[in-house]
């Protein structure tokens, strides 16, 4: 999941796109499970988790540069 975010820095990614890109078409990961994985990723990243933005009603985005808020 982290690799997907880093490969798509600055791009808004919908949950279904994250499922497809991170796990592939053969996996049965629900879009809502993505939220849990993102939350756990933020915890593991610690302070770097602030680079990962939630886009309400859309999905998630990894900041393109550290000055973004």
CHARMM internal coordinates of N, CA and C (Angstrom, degrees):
IC EDIT
DIST 1 N 1 CA 1.4477
DIST 1 CA 1 C 1.5264
ANGL 1 N 1 CA 1 C 110.24
DIST 1 C 2 N 1.3198
ANGL 1 CA 1 C 2 N 116.07
DIHE 1 N 1 CA 1 C 2 N -43.10
DIST 2 N 2 CA 1.4625
ANGL 1 C 2 N 2 CA 120.25
DIHE 1 CA 1 C 2 N 2 CA 178.66
DIST 2 CA 2 C 1.5281
ANGL 2 N 2 CA 2 C 110.93
DIHE 1 C 2 N 2 CA 2 C -60.99
DIST 2 C 3 N 1.3132
ANGL 2 CA 2 C 3 N 117.44
DIHE 2 N 2 CA 2 C 3 N -42.51
DIST 3 N 3 CA 1.4689
ANGL 2 C 3 N 3 CA 121.24
DIHE 2 CA 2 C 3 N 3 CA 179.58
DIST 3 CA 3 C 1.5214
ANGL 3 N 3 CA 3 C 110.28
DIHE 2 C 3 N 3 CA 3 C -61.40
DIST 3 C 4 N 1.3200
ANGL 3 CA 3 C 4 N 117.41
DIHE 3 N 3 CA 3 C 4 N -40.18
DIST 4 N 4 CA 1.4701
ANGL 3 C 4 N 4 CA 121.00
DIHE 3 CA 3 C 4 N 4 CA 178.37
DIST 4 CA 4 C 1.5239
ANGL 4 N 4 CA 4 C 109.63
DIHE 3 C 4 N 4 CA 4 C -61.35
DIST 4 C 5 N 1.3255
ANGL 4 CA 4 C 5 N 116.95
DIHE 4 N 4 CA 4 C 5 N -47.17
DIST 5 N 5 CA 1.4624
ANGL 4 C 5 N 5 CA 119.87
DIHE 4 CA 4 C 5 N 5 CA 179.12
DIST 5 CA 5 C 1.5250
ANGL 5 N 5 CA 5 C 111.48
DIHE 4 C 5 N 5 CA 5 C -60.42
DIST 5 C 6 N 1.3066
ANGL 5 CA 5 C 6 N 117.11
DIHE 5 N 5 CA 5 C 6 N -44.20
DIST 6 N 6 CA 1.4617
ANGL 5 C 6 N 6 CA 120.09
DIHE 5 CA 5 C 6 N 6 CA -177.95
DIST 6 CA 6 C 1.5309
ANGL 6 N 6 CA 6 C 111.67
DIHE 5 C 6 N 6 CA 6 C -68.93
DIST 6 C 7 N 1.3191
ANGL 6 CA 6 C 7 N 116.93
DIHE 6 N 6 CA 6 C 7 N -34.76
DIST 7 N 7 CA 1.4684
ANGL 6 C 7 N 7 CA 120.60
DIHE 6 CA 6 C 7 N 7 CA 177.24
DIST 7 CA 7 C 1.5256
ANGL 7 N 7 CA 7 C 112.74
DIHE 6 C 7 N 7 CA 7 C -70.30
DIST 7 C 8 N 1.3297
ANGL 7 CA 7 C 8 N 116.46
DIHE 7 N 7 CA 7 C 8 N -19.90
DIST 8 N 8 CA 1.4691
ANGL 7 C 8 N 8 CA 121.53
DIHE 7 CA 7 C 8 N 8 CA -177.35
DIST 8 CA 8 C 1.5279
ANGL 8 N 8 CA 8 C 111.32
DIHE 7 C 8 N 8 CA 8 C -121.91
DIST 8 C 9 N 1.3258
ANGL 8 CA 8 C 9 N 116.91
DIHE 8 N 8 CA 8 C 9 N 38.00
DIST 9 N 9 CA 1.4681
ANGL 8 C 9 N 9 CA 121.67
DIHE 8 CA 8 C 9 N 9 CA -179.20
DIST 9 CA 9 C 1.5161
ANGL 9 N 9 CA 9 C 111.73
DIHE 8 C 9 N 9 CA 9 C -51.60
DIST 9 C 10 N 1.3166
ANGL 9 CA 9 C 10 N 115.23
DIHE 9 N 9 CA 9 C 10 N 135.05
DIST 10 N 10 CA 1.4549
ANGL 9 C 10 N 10 CA 121.31
DIHE 9 CA 9 C 10 N 10 CA 176.31
DIST 10 CA 10 C 1.5194
ANGL 10 N 10 CA 10 C 114.43
DIHE 9 C 10 N 10 CA 10 C 81.05
DIST 10 C 11 N 1.3211
ANGL 10 CA 10 C 11 N 117.93
DIHE 10 N 10 CA 10 C 11 N -6.61
DIST 11 N 11 CA 1.4656
ANGL 10 C 11 N 11 CA 121.22
DIHE 10 CA 10 C 11 N 11 CA -178.90
DIST 11 CA 11 C 1.5225
ANGL 11 N 11 CA 11 C 110.62
DIHE 10 C 11 N 11 CA 11 C -98.94
DIST 11 C 12 N 1.3115
ANGL 11 CA 11 C 12 N 115.66
DIHE 11 N 11 CA 11 C 12 N 138.30
DIST 12 N 12 CA 1.4630
ANGL 11 C 12 N 12 CA 120.64
DIHE 11 CA 11 C 12 N 12 CA 173.54
DIST 12 CA 12 C 1.5214
ANGL 12 N 12 CA 12 C 108.01
DIHE 11 C 12 N 12 CA 12 C -74.73
DIST 12 C 13 N 1.3244
ANGL 12 CA 12 C 13 N 116.32
DIHE 12 N 12 CA 12 C 13 N 128.31
DIST 13 N 13 CA 1.4566
ANGL 12 C 13 N 13 CA 121.51
DIHE 12 CA 12 C 13 N 13 CA 179.29
DIST 13 CA 13 C 1.5180
ANGL 13 N 13 CA 13 C 109.34
DIHE 12 C 13 N 13 CA 13 C -119.64
DIST 13 C 14 N 1.3178
ANGL 13 CA 13 C 14 N 115.55
DIHE 13 N 13 CA 13 C 14 N 123.24
DIST 14 N 14 CA 1.4563
ANGL 13 C 14 N 14 CA 120.05
DIHE 13 CA 13 C 14 N 14 CA 176.34
DIST 14 CA 14 C 1.5238
ANGL 14 N 14 CA 14 C 109.00
DIHE 13 C 14 N 14 CA 14 C -73.35
DIST 14 C 15 N 1.3113
ANGL 14 CA 14 C 15 N 116.07
DIHE 14 N 14 CA 14 C 15 N 157.28
DIST 15 N 15 CA 1.4567
ANGL 14 C 15 N 15 CA 120.70
DIHE 14 CA 14 C 15 N 15 CA -178.48
DIST 15 CA 15 C 1.5233
ANGL 15 N 15 CA 15 C 111.52
DIHE 14 C 15 N 15 CA 15 C -56.42
DIST 15 C 16 N 1.3242
ANGL 15 CA 15 C 16 N 117.29
DIHE 15 N 15 CA 15 C 16 N -43.23
DIST 16 N 16 CA 1.4741
ANGL 15 C 16 N 16 CA 119.88
DIHE 15 CA 15 C 16 N 16 CA -178.43
DIST 16 CA 16 C 1.5250
ANGL 16 N 16 CA 16 C 110.62
DIHE 15 C 16 N 16 CA 16 C -64.37
DIST 16 C 17 N 1.3277
ANGL 16 CA 16 C 17 N 117.56
DIHE 16 N 16 CA 16 C 17 N -33.64
DIST 17 N 17 CA 1.4644
ANGL 16 C 17 N 17 CA 120.48
DIHE 16 CA 16 C 17 N 17 CA 176.50
DIST 17 CA 17 C 1.5261
ANGL 17 N 17 CA 17 C 110.62
DIHE 16 C 17 N 17 CA 17 C -68.02
DIST 17 C 18 N 1.3253
ANGL 17 CA 17 C 18 N 116.97
DIHE 17 N 17 CA 17 C 18 N -39.47
DIST 18 N 18 CA 1.4596
ANGL 17 C 18 N 18 CA 120.70
DIHE 17 CA 17 C 18 N 18 CA 178.06
DIST 18 CA 18 C 1.5278
ANGL 18 N 18 CA 18 C 110.79
DIHE 17 C 18 N 18 CA 18 C -63.14
DIST 18 C 19 N 1.3256
ANGL 18 CA 18 C 19 N 116.78
DIHE 18 N 18 CA 18 C 19 N -41.33
DIST 19 N 19 CA 1.4630
ANGL 18 C 19 N 19 CA 120.23
DIHE 18 CA 18 C 19 N 19 CA 177.52
DIST 19 CA 19 C 1.5241
ANGL 19 N 19 CA 19 C 109.82
DIHE 18 C 19 N 19 CA 19 C -59.96
DIST 19 C 20 N 1.3141
ANGL 19 CA 19 C 20 N 116.38
DIHE 19 N 19 CA 19 C 20 N -48.45
DIST 20 N 20 CA 1.4691
ANGL 19 C 20 N 20 CA 121.05
DIHE 19 CA 19 C 20 N 20 CA -177.87
DIST 20 CA 20 C 1.5279
ANGL 20 N 20 CA 20 C 111.35
DIHE 19 C 20 N 20 CA 20 C -63.95
DIST 20 C 21 N 1.3212
ANGL 20 CA 20 C 21 N 117.33
DIHE 20 N 20 CA 20 C 21 N -45.21
DIST 21 N 21 CA 1.4621
ANGL 20 C 21 N 21 CA 121.29
DIHE 20 CA 20 C 21 N 21 CA -176.16
DIST 21 CA 21 C 1.5321
ANGL 21 N 21 CA 21 C 113.39
DIHE 20 C 21 N 21 CA 21 C -73.95
DIST 21 C 22 N 1.3196
ANGL 21 CA 21 C 22 N 117.27
DIHE 21 N 21 CA 21 C 22 N -37.55
DIST 22 N 22 CA 1.4618
ANGL 21 C 22 N 22 CA 120.71
DIHE 21 CA 21 C 22 N 22 CA -175.26
DIST 22 CA 22 C 1.5301
ANGL 22 N 22 CA 22 C 113.10
DIHE 21 C 22 N 22 CA 22 C -86.78
DIST 22 C 23 N 1.3290
ANGL 22 CA 22 C 23 N 117.24
DIHE 22 N 22 CA 22 C 23 N -38.03
DIST 23 N 23 CA 1.4579
ANGL 22 C 23 N 23 CA 120.01
DIHE 22 CA 22 C 23 N 23 CA -174.21
DIST 23 CA 23 C 1.5272
ANGL 23 N 23 CA 23 C 113.80
DIHE 22 C 23 N 23 CA 23 C -113.97
DIST 23 C 24 N 1.3181
ANGL 23 CA 23 C 24 N 117.56
DIHE 23 N 23 CA 23 C 24 N -20.15
DIST 24 N 24 CA 1.4526
ANGL 23 C 24 N 24 CA 120.82
DIHE 23 CA 23 C 24 N 24 CA 179.92
DIST 24 CA 24 C 1.5126
ANGL 24 N 24 CA 24 C 112.46
DIHE 23 C 24 N 24 CA 24 C 88.45
DIST 24 C 25 N 1.3185
ANGL 24 CA 24 C 25 N 114.84
DIHE 24 N 24 CA 24 C 25 N 168.20
DIST 25 N 25 CA 1.4625
ANGL 24 C 25 N 25 CA 121.47
DIHE 24 CA 24 C 25 N 25 CA -174.31
DIST 25 CA 25 C 1.5245
ANGL 25 N 25 CA 25 C 112.93
DIHE 24 C 25 N 25 CA 25 C -69.13
DIST 25 C 26 N 1.3202
ANGL 25 CA 25 C 26 N 118.81
DIHE 25 N 25 CA 25 C 26 N -24.83
DIST 26 N 26 CA 1.4531
ANGL 25 C 26 N 26 CA 121.74
DIHE 25 CA 25 C 26 N 26 CA -175.50
DIST 26 CA 26 C 1.5181
ANGL 26 N 26 CA 26 C 115.15
DIHE 25 C 26 N 26 CA 26 C -78.98
DIST 26 C 27 N 1.3229
ANGL 26 CA 26 C 27 N 117.87
DIHE 26 N 26 CA 26 C 27 N -9.09
DIST 27 N 27 CA 1.4605
ANGL 26 C 27 N 27 CA 120.63
DIHE 26 CA 26 C 27 N 27 CA -177.58
DIST 27 CA 27 C 1.5248
ANGL 27 N 27 CA 27 C 110.81
DIHE 26 C 27 N 27 CA 27 C -94.81
DIST 27 C 28 N 1.3103
ANGL 27 CA 27 C 28 N 114.46
DIHE 27 N 27 CA 27 C 28 N 151.60
DIST 28 N 28 CA 1.4612
ANGL 27 C 28 N 28 CA 120.22
DIHE 27 CA 27 C 28 N 28 CA -178.55
DIST 28 CA 28 C 1.5271
ANGL 28 N 28 CA 28 C 110.30
DIHE 27 C 28 N 28 CA 28 C -109.25
DIST 28 C 29 N 1.3138
ANGL 28 CA 28 C 29 N 115.22
DIHE 28 N 28 CA 28 C 29 N 61.68
DIST 29 N 29 CA 1.4636
ANGL 28 C 29 N 29 CA 122.59
DIHE 28 CA 28 C 29 N 29 CA 177.26
DIST 29 CA 29 C 1.5271
ANGL 29 N 29 CA 29 C 106.63
DIHE 28 C 29 N 29 CA 29 C -93.85
DIST 29 C 30 N 1.3137
ANGL 29 CA 29 C 30 N 116.68
DIHE 29 N 29 CA 29 C 30 N 126.16
DIST 30 N 30 CA 1.4626
ANGL 29 C 30 N 30 CA 118.86
DIHE 29 CA 29 C 30 N 30 CA 178.39
DIST 30 CA 30 C 1.5226
ANGL 30 N 30 CA 30 C 109.71
DIHE 29 C 30 N 30 CA 30 C -77.45
DIST 30 C 31 N 1.3021
ANGL 30 CA 30 C 31 N 114.76
DIHE 30 N 30 CA 30 C 31 N 156.04
DIST 31 N 31 CA 1.4658
ANGL 30 C 31 N 31 CA 119.26
DIHE 30 CA 30 C 31 N 31 CA 178.86
DIST 31 CA 31 C 1.5181
ANGL 31 N 31 CA 31 C 111.07
DIHE 30 C 31 N 31 CA 31 C -62.43
DIST 31 C 32 N 1.3230
ANGL 31 CA 31 C 32 N 117.50
DIHE 31 N 31 CA 31 C 32 N -33.82
DIST 32 N 32 CA 1.4651
ANGL 31 C 32 N 32 CA 120.21
DIHE 31 CA 31 C 32 N 32 CA 179.00
DIST 32 CA 32 C 1.5187
ANGL 32 N 32 CA 32 C 111.53
DIHE 31 C 32 N 32 CA 32 C -70.34
DIST 32 C 33 N 1.3240
ANGL 32 CA 32 C 33 N 117.45
DIHE 32 N 32 CA 32 C 33 N -27.62
DIST 33 N 33 CA 1.4686
ANGL 32 C 33 N 33 CA 120.43
DIHE 32 CA 32 C 33 N 33 CA 177.38
DIST 33 CA 33 C 1.5297
ANGL 33 N 33 CA 33 C 110.50
DIHE 32 C 33 N 33 CA 33 C -66.73
DIST 33 C 34 N 1.3249
ANGL 33 CA 33 C 34 N 116.36
DIHE 33 N 33 CA 33 C 34 N -25.02
DIST 34 N 34 CA 1.4628
ANGL 33 C 34 N 34 CA 120.64
DIHE 33 CA 33 C 34 N 34 CA 177.31
DIST 34 CA 34 C 1.5282
ANGL 34 N 34 CA 34 C 109.57
DIHE 33 C 34 N 34 CA 34 C -58.86
DIST 34 C 35 N 1.3275
ANGL 34 CA 34 C 35 N 116.60
DIHE 34 N 34 CA 34 C 35 N -39.73
DIST 35 N 35 CA 1.4730
ANGL 34 C 35 N 35 CA 120.22
DIHE 34 CA 34 C 35 N 35 CA 179.26
DIST 35 CA 35 C 1.5258
ANGL 35 N 35 CA 35 C 110.96
DIHE 34 C 35 N 35 CA 35 C -58.09
DIST 35 C 36 N 1.3161
ANGL 35 CA 35 C 36 N 116.38
DIHE 35 N 35 CA 35 C 36 N -41.46
DIST 36 N 36 CA 1.4585
ANGL 35 C 36 N 36 CA 120.58
DIHE 35 CA 35 C 36 N 36 CA 179.03
DIST 36 CA 36 C 1.5215
ANGL 36 N 36 CA 36 C 111.05
DIHE 35 C 36 N 36 CA 36 C -65.81
DIST 36 C 37 N 1.3126
ANGL 36 CA 36 C 37 N 116.72
DIHE 36 N 36 CA 36 C 37 N -43.32
DIST 37 N 37 CA 1.4638
ANGL 36 C 37 N 37 CA 120.43
DIHE 36 CA 36 C 37 N 37 CA 178.45
DIST 37 CA 37 C 1.5258
ANGL 37 N 37 CA 37 C 111.30
DIHE 36 C 37 N 37 CA 37 C -63.73
DIST 37 C 38 N 1.3187
ANGL 37 CA 37 C 38 N 117.27
DIHE 37 N 37 CA 37 C 38 N -39.44
DIST 38 N 38 CA 1.4682
ANGL 37 C 38 N 38 CA 120.82
DIHE 37 CA 37 C 38 N 38 CA 178.72
DIST 38 CA 38 C 1.5253
ANGL 38 N 38 CA 38 C 109.90
DIHE 37 C 38 N 38 CA 38 C -65.92
DIST 38 C 39 N 1.3153
ANGL 38 CA 38 C 39 N 117.01
DIHE 38 N 38 CA 38 C 39 N -42.74
DIST 39 N 39 CA 1.4677
ANGL 38 C 39 N 39 CA 120.09
DIHE 38 CA 38 C 39 N 39 CA 178.62
DIST 39 CA 39 C 1.5270
ANGL 39 N 39 CA 39 C 110.74
DIHE 38 C 39 N 39 CA 39 C -60.21
DIST 39 C 40 N 1.3276
ANGL 39 CA 39 C 40 N 116.90
DIHE 39 N 39 CA 39 C 40 N -44.22
DIST 40 N 40 CA 1.4700
ANGL 39 C 40 N 40 CA 120.44
DIHE 39 CA 39 C 40 N 40 CA 178.98
DIST 40 CA 40 C 1.5240
ANGL 40 N 40 CA 40 C 111.41
DIHE 39 C 40 N 40 CA 40 C -66.07
DIST 40 C 41 N 1.3228
ANGL 40 CA 40 C 41 N 116.34
DIHE 40 N 40 CA 40 C 41 N -37.35
DIST 41 N 41 CA 1.4555
ANGL 40 C 41 N 41 CA 120.43
DIHE 40 CA 40 C 41 N 41 CA 177.83
DIST 41 CA 41 C 1.5232
ANGL 41 N 41 CA 41 C 110.65
DIHE 40 C 41 N 41 CA 41 C -62.87
DIST 41 C 42 N 1.3301
ANGL 41 CA 41 C 42 N 115.98
DIHE 41 N 41 CA 41 C 42 N -43.38
DIST 42 N 42 CA 1.4752
ANGL 41 C 42 N 42 CA 119.58
DIHE 41 CA 41 C 42 N 42 CA 177.86
DIST 42 CA 42 C 1.5238
ANGL 42 N 42 CA 42 C 111.36
DIHE 41 C 42 N 42 CA 42 C -59.24
DIST 42 C 43 N 1.3163
ANGL 42 CA 42 C 43 N 116.35
DIHE 42 N 42 CA 42 C 43 N -41.79
DIST 43 N 43 CA 1.4667
ANGL 42 C 43 N 43 CA 120.64
DIHE 42 CA 42 C 43 N 43 CA 179.62
DIST 43 CA 43 C 1.5254
ANGL 43 N 43 CA 43 C 110.01
DIHE 42 C 43 N 43 CA 43 C -62.42
DIST 43 C 44 N 1.3257
ANGL 43 CA 43 C 44 N 116.52
DIHE 43 N 43 CA 43 C 44 N -45.87
DIST 44 N 44 CA 1.4634
ANGL 43 C 44 N 44 CA 120.44
DIHE 43 CA 43 C 44 N 44 CA -179.08
DIST 44 CA 44 C 1.5247
ANGL 44 N 44 CA 44 C 112.04
DIHE 43 C 44 N 44 CA 44 C -66.13
DIST 44 C 45 N 1.3164
ANGL 44 CA 44 C 45 N 116.71
DIHE 44 N 44 CA 44 C 45 N -33.20
DIST 45 N 45 CA 1.4629
ANGL 44 C 45 N 45 CA 120.57
DIHE 44 CA 44 C 45 N 45 CA -179.29
DIST 45 CA 45 C 1.5192
ANGL 45 N 45 CA 45 C 112.80
DIHE 44 C 45 N 45 CA 45 C -76.40
DIST 45 C 46 N 1.3100
ANGL 45 CA 45 C 46 N 117.08
DIHE 45 N 45 CA 45 C 46 N -18.37
DIST 46 N 46 CA 1.4608
ANGL 45 C 46 N 46 CA 120.44
DIHE 45 CA 45 C 46 N 46 CA -178.96
DIST 46 CA 46 C 1.5174
ANGL 46 N 46 CA 46 C 110.86
DIHE 45 C 46 N 46 CA 46 C 63.70
DIST 46 C 47 N 1.3270
ANGL 46 CA 46 C 47 N 116.13
DIHE 46 N 46 CA 46 C 47 N -127.09
DIST 47 N 47 CA 1.4572
ANGL 46 C 47 N 47 CA 120.71
DIHE 46 CA 46 C 47 N 47 CA -177.64
DIST 47 CA 47 C 1.5336
ANGL 47 N 47 CA 47 C 112.67
DIHE 46 C 47 N 47 CA 47 C -63.46
DIST 47 C 48 N 1.3180
ANGL 47 CA 47 C 48 N 117.29
DIHE 47 N 47 CA 47 C 48 N -30.42
DIST 48 N 48 CA 1.4668
ANGL 47 C 48 N 48 CA 120.90
DIHE 47 CA 47 C 48 N 48 CA 178.90
DIST 48 CA 48 C 1.5236
ANGL 48 N 48 CA 48 C 111.89
DIHE 47 C 48 N 48 CA 48 C -66.92
DIST 48 C 49 N 1.3262
ANGL 48 CA 48 C 49 N 117.16
DIHE 48 N 48 CA 48 C 49 N -15.63
DIST 49 N 49 CA 1.4611
ANGL 48 C 49 N 49 CA 121.05
DIHE 48 CA 48 C 49 N 49 CA 177.34
DIST 49 CA 49 C 1.5163
ANGL 49 N 49 CA 49 C 113.38
DIHE 48 C 49 N 49 CA 49 C -62.42
DIST 49 C 50 N 1.3202
ANGL 49 CA 49 C 50 N 117.12
DIHE 49 N 49 CA 49 C 50 N -17.01
DIST 50 N 50 CA 1.4645
ANGL 49 C 50 N 50 CA 120.74
DIHE 49 CA 49 C 50 N 50 CA 179.13
DIST 50 CA 50 C 1.5228
ANGL 50 N 50 CA 50 C 111.64
DIHE 49 C 50 N 50 CA 50 C -69.52
DIST 50 C 51 N 1.3271
ANGL 50 CA 50 C 51 N 117.82
DIHE 50 N 50 CA 50 C 51 N -13.63
DIST 51 N 51 CA 1.4730
ANGL 50 C 51 N 51 CA 121.61
DIHE 50 CA 50 C 51 N 51 CA 177.74
DIST 51 CA 51 C 1.5255
ANGL 51 N 51 CA 51 C 111.74
DIHE 50 C 51 N 51 CA 51 C -76.43
DIST 51 C 52 N 1.3138
ANGL 51 CA 51 C 52 N 116.56
DIHE 51 N 51 CA 51 C 52 N -15.57
DIST 52 N 52 CA 1.4595
ANGL 51 C 52 N 52 CA 122.13
DIHE 51 CA 51 C 52 N 52 CA -175.66
DIST 52 CA 52 C 1.5317
ANGL 52 N 52 CA 52 C 109.44
DIHE 51 C 52 N 52 CA 52 C -98.02
DIST 52 C 53 N 1.3215
ANGL 52 CA 52 C 53 N 116.02
DIHE 52 N 52 CA 52 C 53 N 113.38
DIST 53 N 53 CA 1.4560
ANGL 52 C 53 N 53 CA 121.80
DIHE 52 CA 52 C 53 N 53 CA -175.64
DIST 53 CA 53 C 1.5199
ANGL 53 N 53 CA 53 C 111.77
DIHE 52 C 53 N 53 CA 53 C -102.38
DIST 53 C 54 N 1.3148
ANGL 53 CA 53 C 54 N 115.46
DIHE 53 N 53 CA 53 C 54 N 140.39
DIST 54 N 54 CA 1.4590
ANGL 53 C 54 N 54 CA 121.44
DIHE 53 CA 53 C 54 N 54 CA 172.05
DIST 54 CA 54 C 1.5158
ANGL 54 N 54 CA 54 C 107.82
DIHE 53 C 54 N 54 CA 54 C -89.95
DIST 54 C 55 N 1.3118
ANGL 54 CA 54 C 55 N 116.15
DIHE 54 N 54 CA 54 C 55 N 129.74
DIST 55 N 55 CA 1.4550
ANGL 54 C 55 N 55 CA 122.10
DIHE 54 CA 54 C 55 N 55 CA 176.63
DIST 55 CA 55 C 1.5242
ANGL 55 N 55 CA 55 C 106.55
DIHE 54 C 55 N 55 CA 55 C -108.70
DIST 55 C 56 N 1.3101
ANGL 55 CA 55 C 56 N 115.67
DIHE 55 N 55 CA 55 C 56 N 103.95
DIST 56 N 56 CA 1.4620
ANGL 55 C 56 N 56 CA 120.33
DIHE 55 CA 55 C 56 N 56 CA -175.71
DIST 56 CA 56 C 1.5179
ANGL 56 N 56 CA 56 C 111.56
DIHE 55 C 56 N 56 CA 56 C -54.20
DIST 56 C 57 N 1.3011
ANGL 56 CA 56 C 57 N 115.16
DIHE 56 N 56 CA 56 C 57 N 135.92
DIST 57 N 57 CA 1.4670
ANGL 56 C 57 N 57 CA 123.72
DIHE 56 CA 56 C 57 N 57 CA 179.06
DIST 57 CA 57 C 1.5306
ANGL 57 N 57 CA 57 C 113.07
DIHE 56 C 57 N 57 CA 57 C 67.17
DIST 57 C 58 N 1.3344
ANGL 57 CA 57 C 58 N 117.66
DIHE 57 N 57 CA 57 C 58 N 6.13
DIST 58 N 58 CA 1.4703
ANGL 57 C 58 N 58 CA 120.44
DIHE 57 CA 57 C 58 N 58 CA -179.09
DIST 58 CA 58 C 1.5156
ANGL 58 N 58 CA 58 C 110.60
DIHE 57 C 58 N 58 CA 58 C -124.34
DIST 58 C 59 N 1.3152
ANGL 58 CA 58 C 59 N 116.92
DIHE 58 N 58 CA 58 C 59 N -67.15
DIST 59 N 59 CA 1.4549
ANGL 58 C 59 N 59 CA 121.41
DIHE 58 CA 58 C 59 N 59 CA -175.87
DIST 59 CA 59 C 1.5132
ANGL 59 N 59 CA 59 C 110.15
DIHE 58 C 59 N 59 CA 59 C 165.46
DIST 59 C 60 N 1.3400
ANGL 59 CA 59 C 60 N 115.84
DIHE 59 N 59 CA 59 C 60 N -122.96
DIST 60 N 60 CA 1.4562
ANGL 59 C 60 N 60 CA 120.88
DIHE 59 CA 59 C 60 N 60 CA -174.77
DIST 60 CA 60 C 1.5208
ANGL 60 N 60 CA 60 C 110.31
DIHE 59 C 60 N 60 CA 60 C -140.80
DIST 60 C 61 N 1.3447
ANGL 60 CA 60 C 61 N 114.37
DIHE 60 N 60 CA 60 C 61 N 160.61
DIST 61 N 61 CA 1.4627
ANGL 60 C 61 N 61 CA 120.78
DIHE 60 CA 60 C 61 N 61 CA 177.18
DIST 61 CA 61 C 1.5160
ANGL 61 N 61 CA 61 C 108.72
DIHE 60 C 61 N 61 CA 61 C -148.23
DIST 61 C 62 N 1.3278
ANGL 61 CA 61 C 62 N 115.57
DIHE 61 N 61 CA 61 C 62 N 134.30
DIST 62 N 62 CA 1.4700
ANGL 61 C 62 N 62 CA 121.41
DIHE 61 CA 61 C 62 N 62 CA 173.14
DIST 62 CA 62 C 1.5191
ANGL 62 N 62 CA 62 C 106.70
DIHE 61 C 62 N 62 CA 62 C -89.26
DIST 62 C 63 N 1.3088
ANGL 62 CA 62 C 63 N 117.78
DIHE 62 N 62 CA 62 C 63 N 131.23
DIST 63 N 63 CA 1.4659
ANGL 62 C 63 N 63 CA 121.95
DIHE 62 CA 62 C 63 N 63 CA -177.26
DIST 63 CA 63 C 1.5233
ANGL 63 N 63 CA 63 C 111.40
DIHE 62 C 63 N 63 CA 63 C -58.89
DIST 63 C 64 N 1.3080
ANGL 63 CA 63 C 64 N 115.66
DIHE 63 N 63 CA 63 C 64 N 139.02
DIST 64 N 64 CA 1.4627
ANGL 63 C 64 N 64 CA 120.22
DIHE 63 CA 63 C 64 N 64 CA 179.00
DIST 64 CA 64 C 1.5178
ANGL 64 N 64 CA 64 C 111.56
DIHE 63 C 64 N 64 CA 64 C -75.03
DIST 64 C 65 N 1.3373
ANGL 64 CA 64 C 65 N 116.39
DIHE 64 N 64 CA 64 C 65 N -30.70
DIST 65 N 65 CA 1.4606
ANGL 64 C 65 N 65 CA 119.14
DIHE 64 CA 64 C 65 N 65 CA 177.42
DIST 65 CA 65 C 1.5239
ANGL 65 N 65 CA 65 C 109.55
DIHE 64 C 65 N 65 CA 65 C -149.94
DIST 65 C 66 N 1.3241
ANGL 65 CA 65 C 66 N 117.72
DIHE 65 N 65 CA 65 C 66 N 156.08
DIST 66 N 66 CA 1.4692
ANGL 65 C 66 N 66 CA 121.71
DIHE 65 CA 65 C 66 N 66 CA -170.95
DIST 66 CA 66 C 1.5182
ANGL 66 N 66 CA 66 C 114.89
DIHE 65 C 66 N 66 CA 66 C -64.89
DIST 66 C 67 N 1.3226
ANGL 66 CA 66 C 67 N 119.05
DIHE 66 N 66 CA 66 C 67 N -15.61
DIST 67 N 67 CA 1.4574
ANGL 66 C 67 N 67 CA 120.06
DIHE 66 CA 66 C 67 N 67 CA -178.94
DIST 67 CA 67 C 1.5337
ANGL 67 N 67 CA 67 C 112.48
DIHE 66 C 67 N 67 CA 67 C -79.57
DIST 67 C 68 N 1.3285
ANGL 67 CA 67 C 68 N 117.70
DIHE 67 N 67 CA 67 C 68 N -9.98
DIST 68 N 68 CA 1.4689
ANGL 67 C 68 N 68 CA 120.43
DIHE 67 CA 67 C 68 N 68 CA 179.53
DIST 68 CA 68 C 1.5153
ANGL 68 N 68 CA 68 C 109.95
DIHE 67 C 68 N 68 CA 68 C -70.06
DIST 68 C 69 N 1.2960
ANGL 68 CA 68 C 69 N 115.61
DIHE 68 N 68 CA 68 C 69 N 145.86
DIST 69 N 69 CA 1.4707
ANGL 68 C 69 N 69 CA 121.00
DIHE 68 CA 68 C 69 N 69 CA 178.36
DIST 69 CA 69 C 1.4965
ANGL 69 N 69 CA 69 C 110.27
DIHE 68 C 69 N 69 CA 69 C -118.54
END
COOR INIT
IC SEED 1 N 1 CA 1 C
IC BUILD
